[in-house]
Structure formats: C-alpha cells, structure tokens
Amino acid sequence: MKEDYYKTLGVGKGASAAEIKKAYRKMAVKYHPDKNPGDKAAEEKFKEAAEAYDVLSNPDKKSRYDQFGHQAFQNGGGGFGGGMNMDDIFSQFGDIFGGAFGGFGGSQGRRVIKGGNLRVRVNLTLEEICNGVEKKIKVKRKILAPGATFSTCSQCNGSGQVTRVTNTILGRMQTSTTCPTCSGSGQALDRRPSGSDANGMIIKEETVKIPIPAGVVDDMQLKVSGKGNEAPGNGISGDLLVVINEVPHDKLQREGDNLHYELYVSIPDAILGTNKEIETVSGKVRIKIEPGMQSGKILRLRGKGIPSINGYGSGDLLVHVNVWTPKTLDKKQKQFFESMKENEHFEPKPENSEKSFFDRVKDMFS
C-alpha cells in the first residue's frame, strides 16, 4: 500500500503551497541521484517524493486526493501513478533544485539520452471499456543489440560537453556546447554488432501487456513507461503511448459515463403494460412498462452505465421508450381504430405530470 502523500513529504494536510514545495525540495535534494549514485533505495525515495509533489502541488489533484485518497488516481485517473521516469521528473520539476545540481546526469553536464516514444491504437468494445481489460499487442521497438559496448567519448572525455576558446576584441571567450560526437551522453559506440545500426541498435518484435482501466474514452492516451525504443549506452527507454479507439455498439450509445438505449414497444404493450428485456454492458435485464406508457418516456437505470475513470461511481442507462405506430393495417384492424376515433379514452389528455419534449431533453443532460 502506498504511503500517504503528506507523510511522504513530511507535511500536514493544512500545509501551504510554499511549505509543500519547500518540503519536496528538501526530500529531492536528499535523495538526488547525483548525491546517491547507484543507490536504488534512494532512487525510489526520490521518485516517491516527486509523485507526492505532483499531486499536492496541483490544486485540482490535491482536492481529489483529499477527498478520495490514492483511489482518485487509480486506473489511469490522472495522477502521477509511477508513470513518469527519472527524465520526466527532471524535465518537469528540475527548476525546483535551483543551483544545487547541474540537472539530470550530474553537474558535469552529461545528458541522459532517451529513446523515442512509440504510438499504437487499441480497439475496445463497450463491454471492455466498462469492465477494464488487459490487452496483449505486438510492438516493433529498437533495442540495444546483444554484444554492443560503449566507451568514454574521446572528444569530450565523457563530460558530454566540448569547450571552445575564441579570441575576440574583448579578449578570450570560452563557450561550452553539447558534444556533437556523443550528443551529450559522454559515451561512444565501441563495438558494433553485425546487423545493428550506427548506434548499435536493432529492431525486435515484442509482446507487451497493456492494462486498460475501466471508463476510458475514445482518443484517450495511456502511457506504458519504458516500452518505447531503447536508447544507446546508458540511456533510458522511451514510452509506449496507447491511444484508445472505442468500437461503436450496435444497440447502446455512449454519452460520457451514461448509456442510451432505444426501446420500441407496440401500441397494445404501451396501453396494457408489459415486461421487456433490454441489453446492458453487464448482461440483459428486464424492465417493466407501466400501462399507459407514453412515447418519449425516459426510464433511468441507475448505475448501469460506464464506471467513471476518476472513481466517482458509474453512469446510468437511459432507456428511451418509443411507441411504434404500425404503417399497414388489415380491414379488421382499421375498423377497430375507426370505431375508437370518438372514444374518450383515445383522446389526447396530457397531464401536468407529463413532461414536454424540452423538459425531457433537459433532464437527460442534467
């Protein structure tokens, strides 16, 4: 179980934004990778502090966390959730360290090379979206070729930077730039295996498991950290970006977390009442059609919609009742309805409780 974010940073729930930032900087400096080289425990503490700060420094996330705790960010609910790697942390929060460190990779100026991200689109049915699912997909990604080795870059001597001295009318000026040979990593390919590219990389197909939480929406993008292309040397892997493609359902239509179902009933069923079986994402259910049901009536089945990805419960299933008017009648049927034209029970007499079309639309979207 994750530790309480406030406890992670050592602050109380009433801490101000400035106090939270100060506490995070203290933790980040204490467990910074440059200060604890090779210490995996310190690295985890560093990541935990960044995760806590990511939530508590954002008013919206902080409000949700105060109300729902860690559950507010489970299943892709918009929190940090361990989804960032070290490079992400430094790019997002690096300014907090001030001049204490030279950035990710040390004060010598070396950069950590990150592999390229990959993007895939995954088709999901409404049932899979409702229940959550784990998908297995094949991804072609760049990996470091077996046997590839790297050595200290000879041009920058591993610093990641080259220094140039230029004589000007103002005197000698010294400038430092990223090493063009190693792109700032401080390493150069020493042994290149057969079949690999200039960076010692090959392409390999890999099966990746993608846990997809319930409640995702069309075009939402999820991130699987470290499953993009690898980087040469001691770089870090890119990410696999998963774009959701919602497959339309043949009977249910989605609107946010709510679902809509069009139910057609015959005139006799609408007059006499009946029970009807309808389809939901969790199976079929039977609903009661009361005698005298009017066309346009909306029946609400609470909690039968899509679970909220933010953990706020589930939407509803809205059943739209449509009374079907036959287009053709035989002679006997026509005679019956002709005889009913003047019958008082067939005269439209809407009651005050019968809502207008505009009221029903308003209720549907409220």
C-alpha positions as CSV (number, residue, x, y, z in Angstrom):
1,M,0.0,0.0,0.0
2,K,1.3,3.5,-0.9
3,E,2.3,5.8,1.8
4,D,0.2,8.9,2.4
5,Y,1.5,11.7,0.2
6,Y,1.6,14.2,3.1
7,K,3.6,11.7,5.2
8,T,6.0,11.2,2.2
9,L,6.8,14.9,2.2
10,G,6.6,15.3,5.9
11,V,3.9,18.0,6.0
12,G,0.5,18.2,7.4
13,K,-2.8,18.4,5.4
14,G,-3.0,22.1,6.2
15,A,0.4,22.9,4.6
16,S,0.5,25.8,2.2
17,A,1.8,25.5,-1.4
18,A,5.1,27.1,-0.3
19,E,5.5,24.6,2.5
20,I,4.8,21.7,0.2
21,K,7.3,23.0,-2.3
22,K,10.0,23.5,0.3
23,A,9.4,20.0,1.8
24,Y,9.7,18.5,-1.7
25,R,12.9,20.3,-2.5
26,K,14.4,19.1,0.8
27,M,13.5,15.5,0.0
28,A,14.6,15.7,-3.6
29,V,18.0,17.1,-2.7
30,K,18.5,14.5,0.0
31,Y,17.7,11.6,-2.4
32,H,19.0,13.1,-5.6
33,P,20.7,10.5,-7.9
34,D,23.9,12.7,-8.1
35,K,24.2,12.5,-4.3
36,N,23.4,8.8,-4.1
37,P,25.0,7.2,-7.1
38,G,23.9,3.6,-7.6
39,D,21.6,3.6,-4.5
40,K,18.3,2.1,-5.7
41,A,16.5,2.7,-2.4
42,A,17.4,6.5,-2.6
43,E,16.2,6.5,-6.2
44,E,12.8,5.1,-5.1
45,K,12.5,7.7,-2.4
46,F,13.3,10.3,-5.0
47,K,10.5,9.0,-7.2
48,E,8.0,8.8,-4.3
49,A,8.7,12.4,-3.4
50,A,8.2,13.5,-7.0
51,E,4.9,11.6,-7.1
52,A,3.6,13.1,-3.9
53,Y,4.6,16.6,-5.1
54,D,3.0,16.1,-8.5
55,V,-0.4,15.6,-6.7
56,L,-0.1,18.0,-3.8
57,S,1.2,20.9,-5.8
58,N,-1.8,20.8,-8.2
59,P,-4.9,22.3,-6.6
60,D,-7.3,20.0,-8.6
61,K,-5.4,16.8,-7.9
62,K,-4.9,17.8,-4.3
63,S,-8.6,18.3,-3.8
64,R,-9.4,14.9,-5.3
65,Y,-6.7,13.3,-3.2
66,D,-8.0,14.9,0.0
67,Q,-11.5,13.5,-0.8
68,F,-10.7,10.1,-2.2
69,G,-7.1,9.3,-1.3
70,H,-5.0,7.2,-3.7
71,Q,-8.2,5.8,-5.2
72,A,-8.7,9.1,-7.0
73,F,-5.7,8.2,-9.3
74,Q,-6.1,4.5,-9.7
75,N,-6.6,3.0,-13.2
76,G,-5.2,6.0,-15.1
77,G,-7.3,8.5,-13.2
78,G,-4.9,11.4,-14.0
79,G,-2.3,11.2,-11.2
80,F,1.4,10.6,-11.3
81,G,0.9,6.9,-10.5
82,G,4.5,6.0,-11.1
83,G,4.0,6.7,-14.8
84,M,7.0,9.2,-15.1
85,N,10.6,8.1,-15.3
86,M,13.6,10.0,-14.0
87,D,13.9,12.1,-17.1
88,D,10.3,13.2,-16.8
89,I,10.9,14.2,-13.2
90,F,13.8,16.4,-14.0
91,S,12.2,18.0,-17.0
92,Q,9.0,18.8,-15.0
93,F,10.5,19.7,-11.6
94,G,14.1,20.4,-12.4
95,D,13.8,24.2,-11.7
96,I,13.0,23.4,-8.0
97,F,16.5,22.2,-7.4
98,G,17.9,25.6,-8.3
99,G,21.7,25.5,-8.5
100,A,22.0,22.5,-6.2
101,F,22.7,20.2,-9.1
102,G,23.5,20.5,-12.8
103,G,20.5,18.7,-13.9
104,F,19.8,15.0,-14.7
105,G,23.1,13.2,-15.1
106,G,25.3,15.3,-12.9
107,S,26.9,18.6,-12.6
108,Q,29.4,17.8,-15.3
109,G,26.7,18.5,-17.9
110,R,26.2,15.0,-19.3
111,R,22.7,14.3,-20.7
112,V,20.8,11.1,-20.4
113,I,19.6,10.1,-23.8
114,K,16.0,8.9,-24.0
115,G,14.8,6.5,-26.7
116,G,11.9,7.6,-29.0
117,N,8.3,7.0,-28.0
118,L,6.1,4.6,-29.9
119,R,2.3,5.0,-30.5
120,V,-0.3,2.3,-31.0
121,R,-4.1,2.4,-31.3
122,V,-6.1,-0.2,-29.5
123,N,-9.7,-1.1,-30.3
124,L,-12.0,-1.6,-27.4
125,T,-15.6,-2.7,-27.2
126,L,-18.1,-1.0,-24.9
127,E,-18.0,-4.1,-22.7
128,E,-14.2,-4.0,-22.4
129,I,-14.4,-0.3,-21.5
130,C,-17.0,-0.9,-18.9
131,N,-15.1,-3.8,-17.2
132,G,-11.5,-2.9,-17.9
133,V,-9.2,-5.3,-19.8
134,E,-5.6,-6.3,-20.3
135,K,-4.6,-6.3,-23.9
136,K,-1.5,-8.0,-25.4
137,I,-0.1,-6.4,-28.5
138,K,3.0,-6.9,-30.6
139,V,5.3,-3.9,-30.9
140,K,8.4,-3.5,-33.0
141,R,10.9,-1.5,-31.0
142,K,14.5,-0.6,-31.1
143,I,16.7,-2.4,-28.6
144,L,20.4,-2.4,-27.9
145,A,22.0,-5.2,-30.0
146,P,23.5,-8.1,-27.9
147,G,27.2,-7.5,-27.7
148,A,27.2,-3.8,-28.3
149,T,29.6,-2.0,-26.0
150,F,30.3,1.7,-25.3
151,S,33.3,3.6,-24.1
152,T,34.1,7.1,-22.9
153,C,33.7,9.6,-25.8
154,S,37.2,10.6,-26.9
155,Q,36.1,14.1,-28.0
156,C,34.6,15.2,-24.7
157,N,36.3,12.7,-22.4
158,G,32.9,11.7,-21.0
159,S,31.8,15.1,-19.9
160,G,29.1,15.4,-22.6
161,Q,30.3,18.9,-23.5
162,V,33.1,20.4,-25.6
163,T,34.7,23.7,-24.7
164,R,36.0,26.2,-27.3
165,V,38.1,29.3,-26.7
166,T,37.7,32.2,-29.1
167,N,39.9,35.3,-29.4
168,T,37.8,38.4,-29.7
169,I,38.4,42.1,-29.4
170,L,37.2,41.8,-25.8
171,G,39.7,39.1,-25.0
172,R,39.5,35.3,-24.9
173,M,35.9,33.9,-24.6
174,Q,35.1,30.4,-23.5
175,T,31.9,28.6,-24.6
176,S,30.6,25.1,-23.8
177,T,28.3,23.2,-26.1
178,T,26.9,19.7,-26.3
179,C,29.4,17.3,-27.7
180,P,28.4,16.6,-31.4
181,T,30.0,13.1,-31.3
182,C,28.0,11.6,-28.4
183,S,25.1,14.0,-28.3
184,G,26.0,14.9,-24.7
185,S,25.8,11.3,-23.3
186,G,29.6,11.1,-22.8
187,Q,29.7,7.7,-24.4
188,A,30.5,6.5,-27.9
189,L,29.8,3.1,-29.6
190,D,32.9,1.0,-29.1
191,R,31.8,-2.4,-30.6
192,R,29.0,-2.5,-33.2
193,P,27.5,-6.0,-33.7
194,S,26.7,-7.2,-37.2
195,G,23.2,-6.1,-38.4
196,S,22.9,-3.2,-35.9
197,D,22.7,0.5,-36.9
198,A,25.2,3.3,-36.3
199,N,24.1,3.4,-32.6
200,G,24.3,-0.3,-32.1
201,M,20.5,-0.8,-32.2
202,I,18.4,-3.5,-33.8
203,I,14.6,-3.8,-34.2
204,K,12.8,-6.6,-32.3
205,E,9.2,-7.5,-32.1
206,E,7.9,-7.8,-28.5
207,T,4.6,-8.7,-26.9
208,V,3.5,-6.0,-24.5
209,K,0.8,-6.4,-21.9
210,I,-1.3,-3.2,-21.6
211,P,-3.6,-2.9,-18.5
212,I,-6.5,-0.7,-19.5
213,P,-8.7,0.7,-16.7
214,A,-12.5,0.8,-16.9
215,G,-14.0,4.0,-18.1
216,V,-11.5,5.1,-20.7
217,V,-12.9,7.3,-23.5
218,D,-12.3,7.5,-27.3
219,D,-8.9,9.0,-28.2
220,M,-7.7,8.9,-24.6
221,Q,-3.9,8.3,-24.5
222,L,-2.4,6.0,-21.9
223,K,1.3,5.6,-21.3
224,V,3.3,2.4,-20.7
225,S,6.6,3.6,-19.4
226,G,9.8,2.1,-20.8
227,K,8.2,0.2,-23.6
228,G,9.2,2.5,-26.4
229,N,12.5,2.4,-28.2
230,E,15.6,1.8,-26.1
231,A,18.4,4.3,-26.1
232,P,22.1,3.6,-26.8
233,G,24.6,3.4,-24.0
234,N,23.2,4.1,-20.5
235,G,20.2,5.9,-21.8
236,I,16.6,5.3,-20.8
237,S,13.9,3.7,-22.9
238,G,11.1,5.8,-24.4
239,D,7.4,5.1,-23.7
240,L,4.6,3.3,-25.5
241,L,1.7,5.6,-26.0
242,V,-1.6,3.8,-26.3
243,V,-4.5,5.6,-28.0
244,I,-8.0,4.3,-27.2
245,N,-10.3,3.6,-30.1
246,E,-13.9,2.9,-29.0
247,V,-15.8,0.5,-31.2
248,P,-19.4,1.6,-31.7
249,H,-22.0,-0.7,-30.0
250,D,-24.9,-1.9,-32.2
251,K,-27.6,-1.1,-29.5
252,L,-26.1,1.2,-26.9
253,Q,-24.9,4.7,-27.5
254,R,-22.4,6.3,-25.1
255,E,-22.6,9.9,-23.7
256,G,-19.9,10.5,-21.2
257,D,-20.5,7.9,-18.5
258,N,-24.1,7.4,-19.4
259,L,-25.5,5.0,-22.0
260,H,-28.6,5.4,-24.1
261,Y,-30.9,2.6,-25.4
262,E,-33.8,3.0,-27.8
263,L,-36.7,0.7,-26.8
264,Y,-39.6,0.3,-29.2
265,V,-42.9,-1.0,-27.9
266,S,-46.2,-1.8,-29.7
267,I,-49.4,0.2,-29.1
268,P,-51.0,-2.8,-27.2
269,D,-48.0,-3.1,-25.0
270,A,-48.0,0.6,-24.3
271,I,-51.7,0.6,-23.4
272,L,-51.8,-2.6,-21.4
273,G,-48.3,-2.6,-20.0
274,T,-45.7,-5.4,-20.3
275,N,-42.1,-6.5,-19.3
276,K,-39.3,-6.0,-21.8
277,E,-35.8,-7.5,-21.9
278,I,-33.1,-5.0,-22.8
279,E,-29.4,-5.2,-23.2
280,T,-26.8,-3.6,-20.9
281,V,-23.0,-3.8,-20.9
282,S,-23.2,-6.2,-18.0
283,G,-25.9,-8.5,-19.5
284,K,-29.6,-8.4,-20.2
285,V,-32.2,-7.1,-17.7
286,R,-36.0,-7.0,-17.6
287,I,-37.8,-3.7,-17.1
288,K,-41.5,-3.0,-16.5
289,I,-43.5,-1.0,-19.0
290,E,-46.4,0.5,-17.0
291,P,-49.9,0.6,-18.5
292,G,-50.4,3.8,-20.4
293,M,-46.7,4.4,-21.1
294,Q,-46.2,7.4,-23.4
295,S,-43.9,7.6,-26.3
296,G,-40.8,9.6,-25.4
297,K,-40.7,8.5,-21.8
298,I,-37.2,8.0,-20.4
299,L,-36.6,5.3,-17.9
300,R,-33.3,5.7,-15.9
301,L,-31.5,2.6,-14.7
302,R,-29.0,4.0,-12.2
303,G,-25.5,2.6,-12.1
304,K,-25.9,0.6,-15.3
305,G,-23.7,2.9,-17.3
306,I,-19.9,3.2,-17.6
307,P,-17.7,3.4,-14.5
308,S,-16.1,6.8,-14.0
309,I,-12.3,6.6,-14.7
310,N,-11.8,9.0,-11.8
311,G,-13.5,6.7,-9.3
312,Y,-16.7,8.7,-9.0
313,G,-19.1,5.7,-9.4
314,S,-20.9,4.7,-12.6
315,G,-23.2,6.5,-15.0
316,D,-26.8,5.5,-15.8
317,L,-28.5,3.7,-18.6
318,L,-31.3,5.8,-20.1
319,V,-34.0,3.8,-21.8
320,H,-35.9,5.9,-24.4
321,V,-39.4,4.4,-24.9
322,N,-40.8,4.8,-28.4
323,V,-44.4,3.6,-29.1
324,W,-44.3,2.0,-32.5
325,T,-47.2,3.0,-34.8
326,P,-47.9,0.4,-37.5
327,K,-47.8,1.6,-41.1
328,T,-50.1,-1.0,-42.5
329,L,-53.4,-2.5,-41.1
330,D,-55.8,-5.1,-42.3
331,K,-59.5,-4.4,-42.7
332,K,-60.5,-5.6,-39.2
333,Q,-57.8,-3.5,-37.5
334,K,-58.8,-0.4,-39.5
335,Q,-62.4,-0.9,-38.4
336,F,-61.4,-1.2,-34.8
337,F,-59.4,2.1,-34.8
338,E,-62.1,3.8,-36.8
339,S,-64.5,2.9,-34.1
340,M,-62.1,4.3,-31.4
341,K,-61.8,7.7,-33.0
342,E,-64.5,9.3,-30.9
343,N,-63.8,7.2,-27.8
344,E,-62.9,9.4,-24.9
345,H,-60.1,7.1,-23.8
346,F,-58.3,7.7,-27.1
347,E,-58.5,11.5,-26.9
348,P,-55.1,13.0,-26.0
349,K,-55.3,14.4,-22.5
350,P,-51.7,15.2,-21.3
351,E,-51.5,15.6,-17.5
352,N,-49.4,18.2,-15.8
353,S,-47.0,15.4,-14.7
354,E,-46.4,14.6,-18.4
355,K,-43.1,16.4,-19.3
356,S,-42.7,18.2,-22.6
357,F,-40.0,17.2,-25.1
358,F,-37.8,20.1,-24.0
359,D,-38.1,19.1,-20.3
360,R,-37.1,15.5,-21.2
361,V,-34.1,16.8,-23.0
362,K,-33.2,19.0,-20.1
363,D,-33.5,16.0,-17.7
364,M,-31.4,13.8,-20.0
365,F,-28.5,16.2,-19.9
366,S,-28.7,17.1,-16.2
